Amino acid sequence: MKATIWHNPRCTKSREALAILQATPDVEIEIIEYLKAPPTRQTLKRLFATAGITIRQGMRWTENASKGLDAAGDEALLNAIERAPILIERPIVETEKGVRICRPADRVREIL
């Protein structure tokens, strides 16, 4: 099985989810450091839709870059994410079984 993780190595939850993936037999892992290689708008829309969440739910609201976005619509939120990928809630993991934001990290097991 292939698993893609949009990863931030400085994030504890992201490191924990990656460790679960690495400890799972027969999983081929693609690691994308999303701060260095951010997903496109289309990729984000697809990931969030597959996960069954809104763009708003896929954002990290504790970051300073989220200030003033409380009433923003989806396109404005995507614009903000493009300017500041740190706004993507992490980690996002995708397998053939679905997509999860792995907070807590154990949520990755739902799609393995």
CNS distance restraints for C-alpha pairs under 8 A (distance, minus, plus):
assign (resid   1 and name CA) (resid  26 and name CA) 6.30 0.50 0.50
assign (resid   1 and name CA) (resid  27 and name CA) 4.94 0.50 0.50
assign (resid   1 and name CA) (resid  28 and name CA) 6.05 0.50 0.50
assign (resid   1 and name CA) (resid  95 and name CA) 7.30 0.50 0.50
assign (resid   1 and name CA) (resid  96 and name CA) 7.46 0.50 0.50
assign (resid   2 and name CA) (resid  27 and name CA) 5.63 0.50 0.50
assign (resid   2 and name CA) (resid  28 and name CA) 4.63 0.50 0.50
assign (resid   2 and name CA) (resid  29 and name CA) 5.93 0.50 0.50
assign (resid   2 and name CA) (resid  30 and name CA) 7.50 0.50 0.50
assign (resid   2 and name CA) (resid  95 and name CA) 5.96 0.50 0.50
assign (resid   2 and name CA) (resid  96 and name CA) 7.31 0.50 0.50
assign (resid   3 and name CA) (resid  21 and name CA) 7.76 0.50 0.50
assign (resid   3 and name CA) (resid  27 and name CA) 6.59 0.50 0.50
assign (resid   3 and name CA) (resid  28 and name CA) 6.08 0.50 0.50
assign (resid   3 and name CA) (resid  29 and name CA) 4.92 0.50 0.50
assign (resid   3 and name CA) (resid  30 and name CA) 6.17 0.50 0.50
assign (resid   3 and name CA) (resid  93 and name CA) 6.71 0.50 0.50
assign (resid   3 and name CA) (resid  94 and name CA) 5.61 0.50 0.50
assign (resid   3 and name CA) (resid  95 and name CA) 4.69 0.50 0.50
assign (resid   3 and name CA) (resid  96 and name CA) 7.81 0.50 0.50
assign (resid   4 and name CA) (resid  29 and name CA) 5.81 0.50 0.50
assign (resid   4 and name CA) (resid  30 and name CA) 4.62 0.50 0.50
assign (resid   4 and name CA) (resid  31 and name CA) 5.98 0.50 0.50
assign (resid   4 and name CA) (resid  32 and name CA) 7.32 0.50 0.50
assign (resid   4 and name CA) (resid  93 and name CA) 5.55 0.50 0.50
assign (resid   4 and name CA) (resid  94 and name CA) 5.15 0.50 0.50
assign (resid   4 and name CA) (resid  95 and name CA) 6.58 0.50 0.50
assign (resid   5 and name CA) (resid  18 and name CA) 7.38 0.50 0.50
assign (resid   5 and name CA) (resid  29 and name CA) 7.40 0.50 0.50
assign (resid   5 and name CA) (resid  30 and name CA) 6.30 0.50 0.50
assign (resid   5 and name CA) (resid  31 and name CA) 5.15 0.50 0.50
assign (resid   5 and name CA) (resid  32 and name CA) 6.08 0.50 0.50
assign (resid   5 and name CA) (resid  91 and name CA) 6.68 0.50 0.50
assign (resid   5 and name CA) (resid  92 and name CA) 5.70 0.50 0.50
assign (resid   5 and name CA) (resid  93 and name CA) 4.40 0.50 0.50
assign (resid   5 and name CA) (resid  94 and name CA) 6.52 0.50 0.50
assign (resid   6 and name CA) (resid  31 and name CA) 6.33 0.50 0.50
assign (resid   6 and name CA) (resid  32 and name CA) 4.86 0.50 0.50
assign (resid   6 and name CA) (resid  33 and name CA) 5.87 0.50 0.50
assign (resid   6 and name CA) (resid  34 and name CA) 5.54 0.50 0.50
assign (resid   6 and name CA) (resid  90 and name CA) 7.18 0.50 0.50
assign (resid   6 and name CA) (resid  91 and name CA) 5.72 0.50 0.50
assign (resid   6 and name CA) (resid  92 and name CA) 5.20 0.50 0.50
assign (resid   6 and name CA) (resid  93 and name CA) 6.41 0.50 0.50
assign (resid   7 and name CA) (resid  14 and name CA) 5.78 0.50 0.50
assign (resid   7 and name CA) (resid  15 and name CA) 7.75 0.50 0.50
assign (resid   7 and name CA) (resid  18 and name CA) 7.99 0.50 0.50
assign (resid   7 and name CA) (resid  31 and name CA) 6.47 0.50 0.50
assign (resid   7 and name CA) (resid  32 and name CA) 5.78 0.50 0.50
assign (resid   7 and name CA) (resid  33 and name CA) 4.84 0.50 0.50
assign (resid   7 and name CA) (resid  34 and name CA) 6.06 0.50 0.50
assign (resid   7 and name CA) (resid  90 and name CA) 6.89 0.50 0.50
assign (resid   7 and name CA) (resid  91 and name CA) 5.50 0.50 0.50
assign (resid   7 and name CA) (resid  92 and name CA) 7.25 0.50 0.50
assign (resid   8 and name CA) (resid  14 and name CA) 6.07 0.50 0.50
assign (resid   8 and name CA) (resid  15 and name CA) 7.65 0.50 0.50
assign (resid   8 and name CA) (resid  33 and name CA) 5.70 0.50 0.50
assign (resid   8 and name CA) (resid  34 and name CA) 6.76 0.50 0.50
assign (resid   8 and name CA) (resid  35 and name CA) 7.06 0.50 0.50
assign (resid   8 and name CA) (resid  90 and name CA) 7.36 0.50 0.50
assign (resid   8 and name CA) (resid  91 and name CA) 7.19 0.50 0.50
assign (resid   9 and name CA) (resid  14 and name CA) 6.66 0.50 0.50
assign (resid   9 and name CA) (resid  15 and name CA) 6.12 0.50 0.50
assign (resid   9 and name CA) (resid  33 and name CA) 7.54 0.50 0.50
assign (resid  10 and name CA) (resid  14 and name CA) 7.88 0.50 0.50
assign (resid  10 and name CA) (resid  15 and name CA) 7.70 0.50 0.50
assign (resid  11 and name CA) (resid  15 and name CA) 6.24 0.50 0.50
assign (resid  12 and name CA) (resid  16 and name CA) 6.12 0.50 0.50
assign (resid  13 and name CA) (resid  17 and name CA) 6.14 0.50 0.50
assign (resid  13 and name CA) (resid  90 and name CA) 7.54 0.50 0.50
assign (resid  13 and name CA) (resid  91 and name CA) 6.94 0.50 0.50
assign (resid  13 and name CA) (resid 102 and name CA) 7.37 0.50 0.50
assign (resid  13 and name CA) (resid 103 and name CA) 6.59 0.50 0.50
assign (resid  13 and name CA) (resid 104 and name CA) 6.79 0.50 0.50
assign (resid  13 and name CA) (resid 105 and name CA) 5.54 0.50 0.50
assign (resid  14 and name CA) (resid  18 and name CA) 6.16 0.50 0.50
assign (resid  14 and name CA) (resid  90 and name CA) 6.37 0.50 0.50
assign (resid  14 and name CA) (resid  91 and name CA) 4.91 0.50 0.50
assign (resid  14 and name CA) (resid 102 and name CA) 7.64 0.50 0.50
assign (resid  14 and name CA) (resid 105 and name CA) 7.11 0.50 0.50
assign (resid  15 and name CA) (resid  19 and name CA) 6.14 0.50 0.50
assign (resid  16 and name CA) (resid  20 and name CA) 6.38 0.50 0.50
assign (resid  16 and name CA) (resid 105 and name CA) 5.84 0.50 0.50
assign (resid  17 and name CA) (resid  21 and name CA) 6.35 0.50 0.50
assign (resid  17 and name CA) (resid  91 and name CA) 7.34 0.50 0.50
assign (resid  17 and name CA) (resid 102 and name CA) 6.73 0.50 0.50
assign (resid  17 and name CA) (resid 105 and name CA) 4.71 0.50 0.50
assign (resid  17 and name CA) (resid 106 and name CA) 6.82 0.50 0.50
assign (resid  17 and name CA) (resid 108 and name CA) 6.48 0.50 0.50
assign (resid  18 and name CA) (resid  22 and name CA) 6.11 0.50 0.50
assign (resid  19 and name CA) (resid  23 and name CA) 6.10 0.50 0.50
assign (resid  20 and name CA) (resid  24 and name CA) 6.30 0.50 0.50
assign (resid  20 and name CA) (resid 106 and name CA) 7.74 0.50 0.50
assign (resid  20 and name CA) (resid 108 and name CA) 7.67 0.50 0.50
assign (resid  21 and name CA) (resid  27 and name CA) 6.87 0.50 0.50
assign (resid  21 and name CA) (resid  29 and name CA) 7.25 0.50 0.50
assign (resid  21 and name CA) (resid 108 and name CA) 7.80 0.50 0.50
assign (resid  22 and name CA) (resid  27 and name CA) 7.38 0.50 0.50
assign (resid  22 and name CA) (resid  29 and name CA) 7.55 0.50 0.50
assign (resid  32 and name CA) (resid  37 and name CA) 6.85 0.50 0.50
assign (resid  33 and name CA) (resid  37 and name CA) 6.06 0.50 0.50
assign (resid  33 and name CA) (resid  38 and name CA) 7.62 0.50 0.50
assign (resid  34 and name CA) (resid  38 and name CA) 4.38 0.50 0.50
assign (resid  34 and name CA) (resid  39 and name CA) 6.65 0.50 0.50
assign (resid  34 and name CA) (resid  85 and name CA) 7.06 0.50 0.50
assign (resid  35 and name CA) (resid  85 and name CA) 5.87 0.50 0.50
assign (resid  35 and name CA) (resid  86 and name CA) 6.56 0.50 0.50
assign (resid  38 and name CA) (resid  82 and name CA) 7.71 0.50 0.50
assign (resid  38 and name CA) (resid  85 and name CA) 6.28 0.50 0.50
assign (resid  39 and name CA) (resid  43 and name CA) 5.74 0.50 0.50
assign (resid  39 and name CA) (resid  44 and name CA) 6.23 0.50 0.50
assign (resid  40 and name CA) (resid  44 and name CA) 6.22 0.50 0.50
assign (resid  40 and name CA) (resid  82 and name CA) 7.87 0.50 0.50
assign (resid  41 and name CA) (resid  45 and name CA) 6.12 0.50 0.50
assign (resid  41 and name CA) (resid  78 and name CA) 6.60 0.50 0.50
assign (resid  41 and name CA) (resid  82 and name CA) 7.60 0.50 0.50
assign (resid  42 and name CA) (resid  46 and name CA) 6.13 0.50 0.50
assign (resid  43 and name CA) (resid  47 and name CA) 6.03 0.50 0.50
assign (resid  44 and name CA) (resid  48 and name CA) 6.01 0.50 0.50
assign (resid  45 and name CA) (resid  49 and name CA) 5.97 0.50 0.50
assign (resid  45 and name CA) (resid  55 and name CA) 7.24 0.50 0.50
assign (resid  46 and name CA) (resid  50 and name CA) 5.99 0.50 0.50
assign (resid  47 and name CA) (resid  51 and name CA) 6.09 0.50 0.50
assign (resid  47 and name CA) (resid  94 and name CA) 7.81 0.50 0.50
assign (resid  47 and name CA) (resid  99 and name CA) 6.47 0.50 0.50
assign (resid  48 and name CA) (resid  52 and name CA) 6.12 0.50 0.50
assign (resid  48 and name CA) (resid  53 and name CA) 5.26 0.50 0.50
assign (resid  48 and name CA) (resid  54 and name CA) 6.16 0.50 0.50
assign (resid  48 and name CA) (resid  55 and name CA) 6.41 0.50 0.50
assign (resid  48 and name CA) (resid  58 and name CA) 6.64 0.50 0.50
assign (resid  48 and name CA) (resid  99 and name CA) 7.80 0.50 0.50
assign (resid  49 and name CA) (resid  53 and name CA) 5.95 0.50 0.50
assign (resid  49 and name CA) (resid  54 and name CA) 7.01 0.50 0.50
assign (resid  50 and name CA) (resid  98 and name CA) 6.51 0.50 0.50
assign (resid  50 and name CA) (resid  99 and name CA) 6.00 0.50 0.50
assign (resid  51 and name CA) (resid  98 and name CA) 6.62 0.50 0.50
assign (resid  51 and name CA) (resid  99 and name CA) 4.75 0.50 0.50
assign (resid  51 and name CA) (resid 100 and name CA) 5.62 0.50 0.50
assign (resid  51 and name CA) (resid 101 and name CA) 7.74 0.50 0.50
assign (resid  53 and name CA) (resid  57 and name CA) 5.90 0.50 0.50
assign (resid  53 and name CA) (resid  58 and name CA) 6.77 0.50 0.50
assign (resid  54 and name CA) (resid  58 and name CA) 6.34 0.50 0.50
assign (resid  55 and name CA) (resid  59 and name CA) 6.55 0.50 0.50
assign (resid  55 and name CA) (resid  74 and name CA) 6.31 0.50 0.50
assign (resid  55 and name CA) (resid  77 and name CA) 7.26 0.50 0.50
assign (resid  55 and name CA) (resid  78 and name CA) 7.59 0.50 0.50
assign (resid  56 and name CA) (resid  74 and name CA) 7.26 0.50 0.50
assign (resid  56 and name CA) (resid  77 and name CA) 7.27 0.50 0.50
assign (resid  58 and name CA) (resid  88 and name CA) 6.23 0.50 0.50
assign (resid  58 and name CA) (resid  89 and name CA) 5.42 0.50 0.50
assign (resid  58 and name CA) (resid 101 and name CA) 7.73 0.50 0.50
assign (resid  59 and name CA) (resid  87 and name CA) 5.41 0.50 0.50
assign (resid  59 and name CA) (resid  88 and name CA) 4.86 0.50 0.50
assign (resid  59 and name CA) (resid  89 and name CA) 4.90 0.50 0.50
assign (resid  60 and name CA) (resid  66 and name CA) 7.61 0.50 0.50
assign (resid  60 and name CA) (resid  86 and name CA) 7.54 0.50 0.50
assign (resid  60 and name CA) (resid  87 and name CA) 4.82 0.50 0.50
assign (resid  60 and name CA) (resid  88 and name CA) 5.55 0.50 0.50
assign (resid  60 and name CA) (resid  89 and name CA) 4.56 0.50 0.50
assign (resid  60 and name CA) (resid  90 and name CA) 7.85 0.50 0.50
assign (resid  61 and name CA) (resid  66 and name CA) 5.63 0.50 0.50
assign (resid  61 and name CA) (resid  87 and name CA) 7.03 0.50 0.50
assign (resid  62 and name CA) (resid  66 and name CA) 7.17 0.50 0.50
assign (resid  63 and name CA) (resid  67 and name CA) 7.70 0.50 0.50
assign (resid  63 and name CA) (resid  86 and name CA) 7.44 0.50 0.50
assign (resid  63 and name CA) (resid  87 and name CA) 6.56 0.50 0.50
assign (resid  65 and name CA) (resid  80 and name CA) 7.68 0.50 0.50
assign (resid  65 and name CA) (resid  84 and name CA) 6.81 0.50 0.50
assign (resid  65 and name CA) (resid  87 and name CA) 7.01 0.50 0.50
assign (resid  66 and name CA) (resid  70 and name CA) 7.86 0.50 0.50
assign (resid  66 and name CA) (resid  80 and name CA) 7.76 0.50 0.50
assign (resid  66 and name CA) (resid  87 and name CA) 6.95 0.50 0.50
assign (resid  69 and name CA) (resid  77 and name CA) 7.12 0.50 0.50
assign (resid  72 and name CA) (resid  76 and name CA) 5.77 0.50 0.50
assign (resid  72 and name CA) (resid  77 and name CA) 6.28 0.50 0.50
assign (resid  73 and name CA) (resid  77 and name CA) 6.21 0.50 0.50
assign (resid  74 and name CA) (resid  78 and name CA) 6.16 0.50 0.50
assign (resid  75 and name CA) (resid  79 and name CA) 6.16 0.50 0.50
assign (resid  76 and name CA) (resid  80 and name CA) 6.23 0.50 0.50
assign (resid  77 and name CA) (resid  81 and name CA) 6.23 0.50 0.50
assign (resid  78 and name CA) (resid  82 and name CA) 6.14 0.50 0.50
assign (resid  79 and name CA) (resid  83 and name CA) 6.37 0.50 0.50
assign (resid  80 and name CA) (resid  84 and name CA) 6.00 0.50 0.50
assign (resid  80 and name CA) (resid  85 and name CA) 7.95 0.50 0.50
assign (resid  80 and name CA) (resid  87 and name CA) 7.74 0.50 0.50
assign (resid  81 and name CA) (resid  85 and name CA) 4.87 0.50 0.50
assign (resid  81 and name CA) (resid  86 and name CA) 7.33 0.50 0.50
assign (resid  81 and name CA) (resid  87 and name CA) 5.58 0.50 0.50
assign (resid  81 and name CA) (resid  88 and name CA) 6.68 0.50 0.50
assign (resid  89 and name CA) (resid 101 and name CA) 7.04 0.50 0.50
assign (resid  90 and name CA) (resid 101 and name CA) 6.10 0.50 0.50
assign (resid  90 and name CA) (resid 102 and name CA) 6.81 0.50 0.50
assign (resid  90 and name CA) (resid 103 and name CA) 7.38 0.50 0.50
assign (resid  91 and name CA) (resid 101 and name CA) 5.64 0.50 0.50
assign (resid  91 and name CA) (resid 102 and name CA) 5.53 0.50 0.50
assign (resid  91 and name CA) (resid 103 and name CA) 7.36 0.50 0.50
assign (resid  92 and name CA) (resid  99 and name CA) 6.99 0.50 0.50
assign (resid  92 and name CA) (resid 100 and name CA) 5.74 0.50 0.50
assign (resid  92 and name CA) (resid 101 and name CA) 4.48 0.50 0.50
assign (resid  92 and name CA) (resid 102 and name CA) 6.16 0.50 0.50
assign (resid  93 and name CA) (resid  99 and name CA) 5.61 0.50 0.50
assign (resid  93 and name CA) (resid 100 and name CA) 5.50 0.50 0.50
assign (resid  93 and name CA) (resid 101 and name CA) 6.47 0.50 0.50
assign (resid  93 and name CA) (resid 102 and name CA) 6.99 0.50 0.50
assign (resid  93 and name CA) (resid 108 and name CA) 6.83 0.50 0.50
assign (resid  94 and name CA) (resid  98 and name CA) 5.76 0.50 0.50
assign (resid  94 and name CA) (resid  99 and name CA) 4.35 0.50 0.50
assign (resid  94 and name CA) (resid 100 and name CA) 6.69 0.50 0.50
assign (resid  94 and name CA) (resid 111 and name CA) 7.72 0.50 0.50
assign (resid  95 and name CA) (resid  99 and name CA) 6.47 0.50 0.50
assign (resid  95 and name CA) (resid 111 and name CA) 6.33 0.50 0.50
assign (resid  95 and name CA) (resid 112 and name CA) 7.18 0.50 0.50
assign (resid  96 and name CA) (resid 111 and name CA) 7.70 0.50 0.50
assign (resid  97 and name CA) (resid 111 and name CA) 5.06 0.50 0.50
assign (resid  97 and name CA) (resid 112 and name CA) 7.01 0.50 0.50
assign (resid  98 and name CA) (resid 111 and name CA) 5.81 0.50 0.50
assign (resid  99 and name CA) (resid 111 and name CA) 7.12 0.50 0.50
assign (resid 100 and name CA) (resid 107 and name CA) 6.85 0.50 0.50
assign (resid 100 and name CA) (resid 108 and name CA) 6.59 0.50 0.50
assign (resid 100 and name CA) (resid 111 and name CA) 7.57 0.50 0.50
assign (resid 101 and name CA) (resid 107 and name CA) 7.47 0.50 0.50
assign (resid 101 and name CA) (resid 108 and name CA) 7.93 0.50 0.50
assign (resid 102 and name CA) (resid 106 and name CA) 6.67 0.50 0.50
assign (resid 102 and name CA) (resid 107 and name CA) 4.98 0.50 0.50
assign (resid 102 and name CA) (resid 108 and name CA) 5.65 0.50 0.50
assign (resid 103 and name CA) (resid 107 and name CA) 6.61 0.50 0.50
assign (resid 106 and name CA) (resid 110 and name CA) 7.93 0.50 0.50
assign (resid 107 and name CA) (resid 111 and name CA) 7.84 0.50 0.50
assign (resid 108 and name CA) (resid 112 and name CA) 6.80 0.50 0.50
